[in-house]
Amino acid sequence: MYFYKVNEKTLFSFRKYNELYEIQEREAINSEGILYFLTELELKASRRSFSVSDPSLLYLKNEDLSLLKTPEKLDYEINDWILKKIYSNKVMGINTNYSWRSLLDYSHPAKWKINLVGLGDVGGILLTGLRLLGSSCISQIGIYSRSKESTTRWELEANQILDAFNEEEYPLVKAIPKEELFNCHMFVFCASKNVPQVGEDVKDVRLYQFESNSKIISEYAHMAREKGFKGIFAVVSDPVDLLCKVALIESNKDSQGIVDYNGLAPEQIRGYGLGVMNGRAAYYASKNPLTASYDAEGRAFGPHGQGLIIANSIENYDEKLSEYLTEKTLGANLEVRAVGYKPFIAPALSSGALSIIATIKGNWHYSATYIGGAYMGAKNRLTPSGTELERLNLPVELERKLEETFERLADII
């Protein structure tokens, strides 16, 4: 094993990097803060950085759905002091096939500055949730919309949401110009076009919006590249998982349209659509005694739409009960439409505000992150060392379904 020092940060690897300043292990042992592990993985199908939450991740050769499975227990020849760092979420894996040195200087702020684009049905409710719930972790919420009147209205209204005689400092809501959208720690994309009206005969509302929303998000992905954005690019608009992939691809194209991997890193982009699917599954599960344990034992996986997988339980997995919950969850938005309303309140809060705040706080939540060429929704958390995915003992039938969904997501774009 080799140890290095770069910008006062300690790094280690199983391979030798002649261009880096090498140090002795005794010097590395005394390092404080994050320890950085250097490795090499395929550019197109891997992240630039990730949390090494288990020693098996030091031996990762390629990224796939095995990242969601409990690793085999092997006797790894890893020094005890490194193992302690790993189990304390203080080891970040870095893929040196990317431009990576800027990672050594980045750390999450105590309070985040968030900029949000799109103040429609979802964006407005999401903003309200962030204002009400974000006092401990958000300093300011910048808002932008093509409609100046809408932006002014939300700046006025949101800043008047206040609990009298409460000493909490609510995040300031501030109208900002378009050119300042990426002067923040998290950019939230809520812009949308061609949302079907109530009564329109559309089988998959989310895919219906794909073409128009792809064009919109591409513009902001290019802007993020131009600004050298280092924060989180959060996607809330539908279809969430596919738009994440579009943002990744478009931000990594130069002015000639050639992919050069100098744009957003895969792990910078996160999709927020699975939180509400879990909420819907929990709602329907609570109405049936056979599925009442979902909230404590179940899990949601995959996209915000077709391909979604709801598992009634991990330890007591039942395929029929899981399929029942999945079908009920997928049809929940149509039930709201059937009574004459667009279903945007629960998505804006469960997938949006609550999940975004959980991300900032480093708490477990549902969102889509990059795994082996696809944005796959699963339980995860953002730690100081990067994204940590929950790893489970997956039943064979559930694993098979996950593979089908994963392959579908990877092949669409």
C-alpha positions in Angstrom: 0.0 0.0 0.0 1.2 3.5 -0.8 0.6 6.8 1.0 0.7 10.3 -0.3 0.3 13.9 0.7 -1.5 16.5 -1.5 -2.5 19.9 -0.4 -2.0 18.8 3.2 -4.5 16.0 2.7 -3.6 12.3 3.2 -4.2 9.8 0.4 -3.6 6.1 -0.1 -3.8 3.5 -2.8 -2.9 0.0 -3.8 -0.9 1.4 -6.8 2.0 3.8 -7.1 1.4 7.3 -8.5 4.8 8.6 -9.4 3.5 12.2 -9.8 2.3 12.4 -6.2 4.4 13.1 -3.1 4.9 9.8 -1.2 5.0 9.6 2.6 5.5 6.9 5.1 2.5 5.1 6.8 3.6 6.4 10.2 2.9 9.9 9.0 -0.4 9.0 7.4 -1.7 7.4 10.7 -1.8 10.8 12.4 -3.9 12.4 9.7 -7.2 14.0 10.7 -10.4 14.4 8.8 -11.1 12.6 5.6 -8.7 10.0 4.2 -8.7 9.7 0.4 -8.4 6.3 -1.4 -7.3 6.5 -5.1 -8.5 3.9 -7.6 -9.2 3.6 -11.3 -12.7 2.7 -12.7 -14.3 3.0 -16.1 -15.3 6.6 -16.8 -18.6 6.0 -18.4 -19.9 3.6 -15.8 -18.6 4.9 -12.5 -18.7 7.8 -10.2 -15.8 10.2 -9.6 -16.1 9.8 -5.8 -18.0 7.8 -3.2 -18.0 6.9 0.4 -15.9 3.9 1.2 -18.3 2.6 3.9 -17.1 -1.0 3.7 -13.6 -2.4 3.1 -14.9 -4.4 0.1 -15.3 -1.0 -1.8 -11.5 -0.7 -1.8 -11.4 -3.7 -4.1 -14.2 -2.5 -6.4 -13.5 -3.2 -10.1 -16.7 -2.0 -11.6 -20.0 -0.4 -10.4 -23.2 -2.4 -10.7 -26.2 -3.4 -8.6 -23.8 -5.3 -6.3 -23.4 -1.9 -4.6 -26.9 -2.5 -3.1 -26.1 -5.9 -1.8 -24.4 -6.8 1.5 -20.8 -7.7 0.6 -19.3 -11.0 1.4 -17.4 -11.2 4.6 -13.7 -11.7 3.7 -10.5 -11.3 5.5 -9.2 -8.1 4.0 -5.6 -7.2 4.6 -6.4 -3.7 5.7 -4.6 -1.9 8.5 -6.7 -1.4 11.6 -6.4 2.4 11.6 -7.8 2.5 8.1 -10.7 0.2 9.0 -11.6 2.5 11.8 -11.7 5.4 9.4 -13.9 3.4 7.0 -16.4 2.5 9.6 -16.5 6.1 10.7 -17.4 7.3 7.2 -14.1 9.1 6.9 -12.7 7.5 3.7 -13.6 8.8 0.3 -13.0 6.8 -2.8 -11.7 8.8 -5.7 -11.7 7.6 -9.3 -8.5 9.1 -10.8 -9.7 8.6 -14.3 -11.6 11.9 -13.7 -10.2 15.3 -13.0 -10.2 14.8 -9.2 -7.9 17.1 -7.2 -10.6 19.7 -6.6 -12.3 17.1 -4.4 -9.6 17.5 -1.8 -10.6 21.1 -1.2 -14.4 20.7 -1.1 -16.4 20.2 2.1 -20.1 20.6 2.9 -21.0 23.9 4.5 -22.6 24.2 7.9 -25.6 25.8 6.2 -26.4 25.4 2.5 -27.4 28.0 0.0 -30.0 26.6 -2.4 -31.1 28.0 -5.7 -34.4 26.8 -7.2 -35.6 27.2 -10.8 -39.3 26.7 -11.6 -42.1 28.1 -9.4 -45.0 26.1 -10.7 -47.2 23.7 -8.7 -44.3 21.6 -7.5 -41.7 24.3 -7.2 -43.9 26.6 -5.1 -44.9 23.8 -2.6 -41.2 22.6 -2.4 -40.1 26.2 -1.7 -42.7 26.4 1.1 -41.4 23.2 2.6 -37.8 24.3 2.5 -38.7 27.7 4.1 -40.6 26.0 7.0 -38.3 23.1 7.7 -34.8 24.3 6.6 -33.9 26.7 9.4 -31.2 24.5 10.8 -29.4 23.7 7.6 -30.3 26.3 4.9 -29.2 29.9 4.9 -30.8 31.2 1.8 -33.1 30.0 -1.0 -32.6 31.8 -4.3 -35.6 31.6 -6.7 -35.8 32.1 -10.4 -38.7 31.8 -12.9 -39.2 33.1 -16.5 -42.2 35.0 -15.1 -40.9 38.0 -13.1 -44.4 38.4 -11.6 -44.3 34.8 -10.3 -40.8 35.3 -8.8 -41.8 38.5 -7.1 -44.9 36.9 -5.7 -43.1 33.9 -4.2 -40.3 36.2 -2.7 -43.0 38.3 -1.0 -45.2 35.4 0.2 -42.5 32.9 1.2 -40.7 35.5 3.4 -43.9 36.2 5.2 -44.2 32.6 6.4 -43.2 33.0 10.0 -43.9 31.5 13.4 -44.4 34.5 15.7 -42.2 34.6 18.8 -40.0 31.7 17.5 -36.3 32.5 17.5 -35.5 30.2 14.6 -33.9 31.9 11.6 -35.9 30.9 8.6 -34.0 30.7 5.3 -34.1 34.0 3.4 -36.0 33.6 0.1 -34.4 35.9 -2.5 -35.3 36.5 -6.2 -32.1 36.1 -8.3 -31.2 36.6 -11.9 -30.6 33.6 -14.2 -26.9 34.1 -14.3 -26.6 33.6 -10.5 -28.3 30.2 -10.4 -25.1 28.3 -9.9 -23.8 30.5 -7.2 -24.9 28.0 -4.5 -24.3 24.7 -2.8 -27.4 23.0 -4.3 -29.3 23.8 -7.6 -32.8 22.4 -7.6 -34.5 21.9 -11.0 -38.3 22.1 -10.8 -38.9 23.6 -14.3 -41.4 21.7 -16.4 -43.4 21.9 -19.6 -46.3 20.0 -21.1 -47.7 18.7 -17.8 -50.9 16.9 -18.9 -54.1 18.6 -17.9 -56.6 16.7 -15.6 -58.7 14.5 -17.9 -56.1 14.0 -20.6 -55.7 10.4 -21.6 -52.0 9.8 -20.8 -50.8 6.4 -19.6 -47.4 7.5 -18.3 -47.6 11.1 -17.3 -43.8 11.2 -16.5 -42.6 9.9 -19.9 -45.0 12.3 -21.6 -42.9 15.2 -20.3 -39.5 13.7 -21.2 -38.8 15.4 -24.6 -39.8 18.9 -23.5 -38.1 18.7 -20.1 -34.9 17.2 -21.6 -34.5 20.4 -23.7 -35.0 22.6 -20.6 -32.6 20.7 -18.4 -29.9 20.5 -21.1 -29.7 24.3 -21.0 -29.1 24.3 -17.3 -26.6 21.5 -17.5 -24.6 23.4 -20.0 -24.7 26.5 -17.7 -23.5 24.4 -14.8 -20.5 23.3 -16.9 -19.7 26.9 -17.9 -19.9 28.1 -14.3 -17.7 25.2 -13.0 -20.4 24.2 -10.6 -19.1 22.1 -7.7 -22.3 21.6 -5.7 -25.3 19.2 -6.0 -27.5 19.4 -9.1 -30.9 18.2 -7.8 -33.6 17.0 -10.3 -37.2 17.1 -9.2 -39.0 17.4 -12.6 -40.3 14.3 -14.4 -39.1 11.9 -15.5 -36.6 12.4 -12.7 -34.2 9.5 -13.3 -34.0 10.0 -17.1 -33.5 13.7 -16.7 -30.5 13.1 -14.4 -28.9 11.1 -17.2 -29.6 13.9 -19.7 -28.0 16.4 -17.4 -24.9 14.3 -17.0 -24.5 13.7 -20.7 -25.1 17.3 -21.7 -22.9 18.9 -19.1 -20.0 16.8 -20.3 -20.1 17.9 -23.9 -17.8 20.7 -25.1 -18.9 23.5 -27.5 -18.6 21.1 -30.4 -20.8 18.4 -28.8 -17.8 16.1 -28.0 -17.9 14.3 -24.6 -14.9 15.2 -22.6 -15.9 14.5 -19.0 -15.2 18.0 -17.8 -18.7 18.8 -16.7 -20.7 17.6 -13.8 -19.5 14.5 -12.1 -22.0 11.6 -11.9 -22.4 11.9 -8.1 -23.1 15.6 -8.3 -26.5 14.9 -9.9 -29.2 13.4 -7.7 -32.9 12.6 -8.6 -35.7 13.3 -6.2 -38.7 11.2 -7.1 -38.6 8.1 -5.0 -39.5 9.7 -1.7 -43.2 10.1 -2.7 -43.3 6.6 -4.1 -42.3 5.4 -0.7 -44.9 7.6 0.9 -47.6 6.3 -1.4 -46.5 2.7 -0.7 -46.7 3.3 3.0 -50.1 4.9 2.7 -51.6 1.9 0.8 -49.7 -0.6 2.9 -51.3 0.8 6.1 -54.7 -0.1 4.7 -54.1 -3.8 4.4 -53.1 -5.9 7.4 -51.0 -8.1 5.2 -48.7 -5.2 4.2 -48.9 -3.1 7.4 -45.2 -3.9 8.2 -44.0 -2.1 5.1 -43.1 1.1 6.9 -40.7 -0.7 9.1 -39.5 -3.6 6.9 -40.1 -2.6 3.3 -38.1 -0.6 0.7 -38.6 1.3 -2.5 -36.2 1.0 -5.5 -35.9 2.3 -9.0 -37.4 5.1 -10.9 -40.3 7.5 -10.3 -42.6 5.6 -12.7 -42.6 2.4 -14.7 -39.9 0.1 -13.4 -40.6 1.1 -9.8 -40.1 -1.8 -7.3 -41.8 -1.8 -3.9 -40.7 -4.6 -1.7 -43.2 -5.4 1.1 -40.3 -6.5 3.3 -36.6 -7.4 2.9 -36.5 -10.1 5.5 -40.0 -11.5 4.8 -40.2 -10.7 1.1 -43.5 -11.8 -0.6 -43.6 -11.3 -4.4 -47.4 -11.1 -4.6 -47.7 -8.6 -1.8 -44.8 -6.5 -3.3 -46.5 -6.5 -6.7 -49.7 -5.4 -5.1 -48.0 -2.5 -3.4 -46.1 -1.6 -6.5 -49.3 -1.4 -8.6 -51.1 0.7 -6.0 -48.2 3.1 -5.8 -47.9 3.5 -9.5 -51.6 4.2 -9.8 -51.7 6.7 -6.9 -51.3 9.8 -9.1 -54.1 8.7 -11.4 -56.4 8.4 -8.4 -55.8 12.0 -7.6 -56.4 13.0 -11.2 -59.6 11.0 -11.2 -61.1 13.4 -8.6 -60.0 16.4 -10.7 -56.6 17.5 -9.3 -53.0 17.4 -10.4 -51.0 15.3 -7.9 -48.2 17.6 -6.9 -48.4 18.2 -3.1 -47.0 14.9 -1.9 -44.2 14.8 -4.6 -43.1 18.4 -3.7 -42.8 17.6 0.0 -41.9 13.8 0.2 -39.6 13.6 -2.8 -38.6 17.3 -2.7 -38.4 19.3 0.5 -38.1 16.5 3.0 -35.6 14.4 0.9 -33.5 17.5 0.1 -33.3 18.5 3.7 -32.4 14.9 4.7 -29.6 15.0 2.0 -28.2 18.2 3.4 -28.3 16.8 7.0 -26.6 13.6 6.0 -29.6 11.5 6.9 -30.9 8.4 5.2 -33.5 9.1 2.5 -34.6 8.0 -1.0 -33.1 9.5 -4.1 -31.6 8.4 -7.4 -27.8 8.3 -7.5 -25.4 7.1 -10.2 -24.7 3.4 -10.3 -22.9 1.8 -13.3 -24.4 4.0 -16.0 -27.9 4.6 -14.6 -29.5 6.8 -12.0 -31.1 4.2 -9.7 -33.3 5.1 -6.8 -32.5 3.6 -3.4 -32.0 4.4 0.2 -28.8 6.4 0.7 -27.2 9.2 2.5 -24.7 12.0 1.7 -21.8 11.8 4.2 -18.7 14.1 4.4 -16.8 11.3 2.5 -19.5 11.0 -0.3 -22.6 9.0 -1.0 -23.2 5.9 1.0 -25.7 3.4 -0.4 -27.7 1.1 1.9 -26.5 -2.5 1.3 -29.0 -5.3 2.0 -29.3 -9.1 1.9 -31.6 -9.1 -1.1 -34.0 -12.0 -1.8 -33.3 -13.7 -5.1 -36.6 -12.7 -6.6 -36.2 -9.1 -5.6 -32.6 -9.0 -7.0 -33.9 -10.3 -10.3 -36.4 -7.5 -10.5 -33.8 -4.9 -9.6 -31.6 -6.2 -12.4 -34.4 -5.8 -14.9 -35.1 -2.2 -13.8 -31.4 -1.3 -13.7 -30.8 -2.6 -17.3 -33.9 -0.7 -18.5 -32.7 2.5 -17.0 -29.1 2.1 -18.3 -30.3 1.3 -21.9 -32.9 4.1 -22.3 -30.3 6.8 -22.9 
